Amino acid sequence: MTSPALTRTQWLILGACLLIGVAGDLTIGKPGMGAQPMSARQAALAEKVRTDPQSLTAAETLSRLEQAVRDQPDQPEPHFFIGEMLRAQNRQDDALRAYQSALRRDENYVPALVSLADVLVELSDGAVGPDATRLYARAYQLDETQVRAGMFAAMGAAQAGDQEKANQAMRYIYSRLPEGDPRRERFRAMIEAIGEE
């Protein structure tokens, strides 16, 4: 048995119903988050953040961050934390875009520099390419407590074949570490390995 074809009038009615449904979702709230106006939903989530933040679901946390993006469009932090959530869900491409959004708001936002570089390394199967090297180096330049970023910048130089630059970077980082820092031994071994190469 074949289903009857829809007439032009029936298609128009169906399209109007879909349009009304979408408009209703936009007016009432966000699809999948209950039939409440978005403002009421956000107020309830803000109260939950204040009183019981551990009980927030991933979807609720993401909703609060998206609201923070709307409330503070020039701030990098909400974009960065959205990136962190997406990365934890193994959505590296989406996380990459979120980190880039954070850096468009503040090109010197160190957490986003490091996380964006990390995602680039993950996407290239562990290779520290030129873009990741530049991001790590910038993060270390801005904040010398980001020793890992400095180390990865040096590794990127070594992988690119610039052993001298890698050696200089490692020696500089090593010289800035306080005496007794356990990382000094690791850096000494890395400096020796780069020298041998």
C-alpha positions in Angstrom: 0.0 0.0 0.0 1.5 3.4 -1.0 1.1 6.4 1.2 -0.9 9.3 -0.4 1.1 12.2 -1.7 0.8 15.4 0.3 -1.0 18.2 -1.4 0.5 21.7 -1.6 -1.8 22.9 1.2 -0.8 20.0 3.4 2.9 20.8 2.8 2.3 24.5 3.8 0.5 23.4 6.9 3.3 21.0 7.8 5.9 23.7 7.2 3.9 26.2 9.4 3.7 23.6 12.2 7.5 23.1 12.1 8.1 26.8 12.1 5.8 27.3 15.1 7.6 24.5 16.9 11.0 26.0 16.3 9.8 29.5 17.3 8.3 28.0 20.5 11.5 26.4 21.5 13.4 29.6 21.0 10.8 31.5 23.0 10.3 29.0 25.8 13.8 27.9 26.3 16.5 25.6 25.0 15.5 22.3 23.4 16.2 19.4 25.8 16.4 21.5 28.9 12.8 21.6 30.0 9.9 23.8 29.2 11.0 26.9 31.0 11.8 30.3 29.7 15.6 30.5 29.2 15.9 33.3 31.8 14.2 31.2 34.4 16.3 28.2 33.5 19.5 30.3 33.8 18.4 31.8 37.1 17.8 28.2 38.5 21.2 27.1 37.3 22.9 30.2 38.8 21.2 29.3 42.1 22.4 25.7 41.7 25.9 26.9 41.1 25.7 29.0 44.3 24.3 26.3 46.5 25.3 22.9 45.1 27.8 23.2 42.2 28.9 19.6 42.4 25.5 18.5 41.3 25.7 20.3 37.9 25.5 18.0 34.9 27.8 18.5 31.9 24.8 20.0 29.9 24.0 22.4 32.7 27.6 23.5 33.1 27.9 24.0 29.3 24.6 26.0 29.4 26.0 28.3 32.1 29.2 28.8 30.1 27.2 29.7 27.0 25.3 32.2 29.1 28.6 33.6 30.3 29.7 34.0 26.7 26.6 36.1 26.0 26.9 38.1 29.2 30.6 38.8 28.9 31.3 38.7 25.1 34.8 40.1 25.5 36.1 37.7 28.1 38.3 34.7 27.1 37.5 32.6 30.2 34.0 31.2 29.2 35.4 30.2 25.7 38.4 28.5 27.4 36.3 26.5 29.8 33.9 25.5 27.0 37.0 24.2 25.2 38.1 22.3 28.3 34.7 20.6 28.4 34.7 19.7 24.7 38.2 18.4 25.0 37.3 16.2 27.9 34.6 14.8 25.6 37.2 14.0 23.0 35.8 16.7 20.7 39.2 18.1 19.8 38.1 20.0 16.7 35.4 21.8 18.6 37.7 22.4 21.5 40.3 23.9 19.1 37.7 26.4 17.9 36.7 27.4 21.5 40.4 28.0 22.4 40.8 30.1 19.3 37.7 32.1 20.4 39.3 32.7 23.7 42.5 33.9 22.1 40.5 36.3 19.8 39.4 38.0 23.0 42.8 38.0 24.6 45.8 36.8 22.5 47.9 36.6 25.7 45.5 34.3 27.6 48.1 31.7 28.7 45.7 28.8 29.5 44.2 29.0 26.0 47.7 29.2 24.4 48.8 26.1 26.2 45.5 24.1 25.6 45.3 25.1 21.9 48.9 23.9 21.5 48.1 20.7 23.3 45.1 20.0 21.0 47.3 20.7 17.9 49.8 18.1 19.2 47.0 15.6 19.9 45.6 16.1 16.4 49.1 15.6 14.9 49.6 12.3 16.8 52.2 13.8 19.2 54.2 15.8 16.7 55.0 19.3 18.0 54.5 21.3 14.7 55.4 24.9 14.1 52.0 26.3 15.3 52.1 24.4 18.5 55.8 25.4 19.0 54.9 29.0 18.6 52.0 28.8 21.0 54.0 27.0 23.7 56.9 29.5 23.3 54.5 32.4 23.7 52.9 30.9 26.8 56.4 30.4 28.4 57.5 33.9 27.4 54.4 35.3 29.1 54.6 33.1 32.2 57.8 31.3 33.1 56.0 29.1 35.5 54.7 27.3 32.4 57.8 25.1 32.3 56.0 22.3 30.4 55.1 24.8 27.7 58.8 25.9 27.4 59.9 22.3 27.3 57.4 21.5 24.4 58.5 24.6 22.6 62.1 23.3 22.7 60.9 19.9 21.6 59.2 21.5 18.7 62.4 23.2 17.7 64.3 19.9 18.0 61.6 18.1 15.9 62.0 20.8 13.2 65.7 20.1 13.1 66.9 23.3 14.9 69.0 21.6 17.5 70.8 24.8 18.5 67.6 26.6 19.2 66.3 23.6 21.2 69.5 23.4 23.2 69.4 27.1 24.0 65.8 27.0 25.0 66.4 24.0 27.3 69.4 25.6 28.9 67.5 28.8 29.5 64.6 26.9 31.1 67.1 24.9 33.2 68.8 28.0 34.4 65.5 29.5 35.6 64.5 26.4 37.7 65.3 26.8 41.4 68.0 24.7 43.0 66.5 21.5 44.3 63.7 21.4 41.7 63.3 17.8 40.7 62.7 18.9 37.1 66.3 20.0 36.8 67.5 16.4 36.5 65.0 15.8 33.7 66.1 18.9 31.9 69.8 18.0 32.2 69.1 14.6 30.6 67.2 16.3 27.8 69.9 18.9 27.2 72.5 16.1 26.9 70.2 14.1 24.5 69.7 17.2 22.3 73.5 17.8 22.4 74.1 14.3 21.2 71.7 14.6 18.3 
